[in-house]
Amino acid sequence: MNKEELLSRLKVIVSNYTQNKEALDSINEDTDFLKDLKINSANLVDVVLDVEEEFGIEIDNLSMEKMLNVRAAIEIIETKLHEAGRE
């Protein structure tokens, strides 16, 4: 799965929680979930849970704490998919 596909699937997930739809339209690896998309911290947990379900992975607490922007989220998803043997 390439980064563009990951980004596309991630965009669908965060669209349910973002308060800034304009930033969502131009989402990229540098997009910050809290600052740019205005996702509150409680909903960020929901994003993580949705990512786990969408990709069939488990995200540990340490990784969850790092998942504050799109680049980090993609790297964590790629790592977890690799660890699970489902790249």
Residue frames relative to the residue before (quaternion, step in Angstrom):
aa qw qx qy qz dx dy dz
M 1.0000 0.0000 0.0000 0.0000 0.00 0.00 0.00
N 0.2917 -0.7813 0.5259 0.1673 3.57 -0.71 1.02
K 0.7082 -0.4837 0.3167 0.4052 3.55 -1.33 0.32
E 0.6218 0.5478 -0.3518 0.4353 3.59 1.03 -0.70
E 0.6598 0.4930 -0.3055 0.4778 3.57 1.01 -0.82
L 0.6281 0.5254 -0.3273 0.4715 3.57 1.02 -0.80
L 0.6559 0.5146 -0.3040 0.4611 3.57 0.92 -0.93
S 0.6481 0.5259 -0.3134 0.4529 3.57 0.96 -0.86
R 0.6838 0.4677 -0.2819 0.4840 3.58 0.91 -0.90
L 0.6316 0.5271 -0.3221 0.4686 3.59 1.06 -0.73
K 0.6214 0.5523 -0.3319 0.4458 3.58 1.03 -0.81
V 0.6359 0.5197 -0.3291 0.4661 3.59 0.98 -0.81
I 0.6526 0.5205 -0.3110 0.4544 3.58 0.96 -0.89
V 0.7454 0.4208 -0.2452 0.4551 3.60 0.70 -1.03
S 0.5216 0.6551 -0.4175 0.3527 3.60 1.17 -0.40
N 0.6263 0.5534 -0.3334 0.4364 3.59 1.15 -0.58
Y 0.7748 0.3728 -0.1621 0.4842 3.58 1.17 -0.57
T 0.5722 0.6308 -0.3839 0.3567 3.60 1.16 -0.41
Q 0.3171 -0.7378 0.5693 0.1760 3.52 -1.12 0.76
N 0.7175 0.3815 -0.2221 0.5389 3.58 1.27 -0.35
K 0.1997 -0.8318 0.5105 0.0874 3.56 0.12 1.33
E 0.5972 0.5628 -0.3678 0.4374 3.61 1.11 -0.58
A 0.6550 0.4912 -0.3090 0.4840 3.59 0.97 -0.82
L 0.6078 0.5584 -0.3493 0.4436 3.58 1.08 -0.69
D 0.6285 0.5533 -0.3331 0.4335 3.59 1.02 -0.77
S 0.7741 0.2905 -0.1617 0.5388 3.59 1.09 -0.66
I 0.1868 0.8191 -0.5208 0.1518 3.58 1.16 0.63
N 0.0919 0.7684 -0.6285 0.0784 3.56 -1.06 0.84
E 0.7573 -0.4054 0.2503 0.4466 3.59 -1.26 0.02
D 0.6865 0.4813 -0.2855 0.4642 3.60 1.15 -0.50
T 0.4637 0.6922 -0.4405 0.3344 3.60 1.27 -0.05
D 0.2578 -0.7551 0.5902 0.1230 3.55 -0.89 1.05
F 0.4831 -0.6975 0.4462 0.2847 3.58 -0.76 1.02
L 0.7289 0.4359 -0.2463 0.4670 3.59 0.88 -0.92
K 0.7545 0.4149 -0.2190 0.4589 3.58 0.74 -1.08
D 0.7691 0.3829 -0.2051 0.4689 3.59 0.78 -1.01
L 0.7768 0.3398 -0.1787 0.4991 3.57 0.81 -1.00
K 0.3348 -0.7791 0.4683 0.2483 3.58 1.35 -0.17
I 0.2921 0.7209 -0.5573 0.2905 3.57 0.97 0.92
N 0.3556 -0.7429 0.5145 0.2385 3.60 -0.70 0.97
S 0.6828 -0.5362 0.3140 0.3842 3.55 -1.19 0.56
A 0.6174 0.5322 -0.3553 0.4575 3.61 1.04 -0.63
N 0.6841 0.4675 -0.2845 0.4822 3.57 0.96 -0.81
L 0.5518 0.5979 -0.3983 0.4235 3.59 1.17 -0.44
V 0.6013 0.5355 -0.3471 0.4809 3.57 1.12 -0.64
D 0.6394 0.5170 -0.3180 0.4720 3.59 1.02 -0.79
V 0.6039 0.5470 -0.3465 0.4648 3.58 1.07 -0.75
V 0.6566 0.5092 -0.3064 0.4645 3.58 0.90 -0.95
L 0.6583 0.5042 -0.3093 0.4655 3.59 0.91 -0.88
D 0.6558 0.5018 -0.3054 0.4741 3.59 1.00 -0.81
V 0.6188 0.5306 -0.3359 0.4719 3.59 1.06 -0.75
E 0.6322 0.5334 -0.3286 0.4558 3.58 0.96 -0.87
E 0.6872 0.4810 -0.2759 0.4693 3.56 0.89 -0.94
E 0.6657 0.5271 -0.3015 0.4338 3.60 0.88 -0.96
F 0.8009 0.3085 -0.1358 0.4949 3.55 0.88 -0.96
G 0.4159 -0.7333 0.4527 0.2905 3.60 1.28 -0.05
I 0.5181 0.6124 -0.4171 0.4272 3.55 1.03 0.87
E 0.3154 -0.7060 0.5899 0.2326 3.54 -1.33 0.17
I 0.1817 -0.7901 0.5809 0.0730 3.55 -0.77 1.07
D 0.3407 -0.7595 0.5238 0.1807 3.55 -0.60 1.18
N 0.7034 -0.4931 0.3160 0.4027 3.57 -1.28 0.39
L 0.6349 0.5331 -0.3375 0.4458 3.60 0.97 -0.79
S 0.6693 0.4799 -0.2911 0.4868 3.57 0.95 -0.88
M 0.6198 0.5558 -0.3409 0.4368 3.56 1.01 -0.80
E 0.6532 0.5245 -0.3074 0.4513 3.58 0.99 -0.84
K 0.6882 0.4749 -0.2742 0.4750 3.59 1.14 -0.61
M 0.6087 0.6042 -0.3364 0.3889 3.57 1.22 -0.43
L 0.2379 0.8102 -0.4942 0.2069 3.56 0.59 1.20
N 0.7779 0.1772 -0.1241 0.5899 3.57 1.25 -0.23
V 0.7090 -0.4790 0.3124 0.4127 3.54 -1.28 0.31
R 0.6356 0.5417 -0.3383 0.4336 3.61 0.90 -0.88
A 0.6719 0.4858 -0.2921 0.4767 3.59 0.89 -0.96
A 0.6395 0.5319 -0.3267 0.4487 3.58 0.95 -0.86
I 0.6664 0.4956 -0.3048 0.4663 3.59 0.88 -0.92
E 0.6531 0.5117 -0.3174 0.4591 3.60 0.92 -0.87
I 0.6606 0.4978 -0.3042 0.4726 3.59 0.96 -0.86
I 0.6456 0.5083 -0.3223 0.4701 3.59 0.92 -0.85
E 0.6570 0.5098 -0.3133 0.4585 3.59 0.88 -0.92
T 0.6541 0.5141 -0.3070 0.4623 3.59 0.95 -0.89
K 0.6877 0.4804 -0.2841 0.4644 3.57 0.86 -0.96
L 0.6320 0.5116 -0.3340 0.4767 3.60 1.02 -0.72
H 0.6349 0.5280 -0.3165 0.4669 3.58 1.02 -0.82
E 0.6571 0.5127 -0.3008 0.4635 3.57 0.92 -0.95
A 0.7035 0.4462 -0.2509 0.4930 3.58 1.08 -0.74
G 0.4586 -0.7035 0.4285 0.3335 3.58 1.31 -0.13
R 0.6023 0.5471 -0.3585 0.4576 3.60 1.18 0.55
E 0.1039 0.8365 -0.5295 0.0948 3.56 0.70 1.03
